[in-house]
């Protein structure tokens, strides 16, 4: 039986994914998790990032559906949150973007606007 292609993303979904990937740290997190799933402390050591900052990036990736976190109980009784890459596939073509743009419903997030403004001023 042939594999069914994933449905085209809505404009809101595509914006959330592209926004989540608009950061080199988050791209490195996905790269590290592609190799194997990991818990937060080990992942922080692996990529050389503090846990609070890593948590913020993981939340953004998880909200976009790019990673999945699960709580697990360790042998010593501690609860650990493991993350792994969620299966995803996005094809960016002018046609895909045109279809997605027609479905945009979200207003721009004020924090994202401020982020873009700061980037534009830095250039």
Secondary structure in CASP SS format (residue, H / E / C, confidence):
PFRMAT SS
TARGET T0000
AUTHOR 0000-0000-0000
METHOD secondary structure of the structure
MODEL  1
X C 1.00
X C 1.00
X C 1.00
X C 1.00
X C 1.00
X C 1.00
X C 1.00
X C 1.00
X C 1.00
X C 1.00
X H 1.00
X H 1.00
X H 1.00
X H 1.00
X H 1.00
X H 1.00
X H 1.00
X H 1.00
X H 1.00
X H 1.00
X C 1.00
X C 1.00
X C 1.00
X H 1.00
X H 1.00
X H 1.00
X H 1.00
X H 1.00
X H 1.00
X H 1.00
X H 1.00
X H 1.00
X H 1.00
X H 1.00
X H 1.00
X C 1.00
X C 1.00
X E 1.00
X E 1.00
X H 1.00
X H 1.00
X H 1.00
X H 1.00
X H 1.00
X H 1.00
X H 1.00
X H 1.00
X C 1.00
X C 1.00
X C 1.00
X H 1.00
X H 1.00
X H 1.00
X H 1.00
X H 1.00
X H 1.00
X H 1.00
X H 1.00
X H 1.00
X H 1.00
X H 1.00
X H 1.00
X H 1.00
X C 1.00
X C 1.00
X C 1.00
X E 1.00
X E 1.00
X E 1.00
X E 1.00
X E 1.00
X E 1.00
X E 1.00
X C 1.00
X C 1.00
X C 1.00
X C 1.00
X C 1.00
X E 1.00
X E 1.00
X E 1.00
X E 1.00
X E 1.00
X E 1.00
X E 1.00
X C 1.00
X C 1.00
X C 1.00
X C 1.00
X C 1.00
X C 1.00
X C 1.00
X C 1.00
X H 1.00
X H 1.00
X H 1.00
X H 1.00
X H 1.00
X H 1.00
X H 1.00
X H 1.00
X C 1.00
X C 1.00
X C 1.00
X C 1.00
X C 1.00
X C 1.00
X C 1.00
X C 1.00
X H 1.00
X H 1.00
X H 1.00
X H 1.00
X H 1.00
X H 1.00
X H 1.00
X H 1.00
X H 1.00
X H 1.00
X H 1.00
X H 1.00
X H 1.00
X C 1.00
END
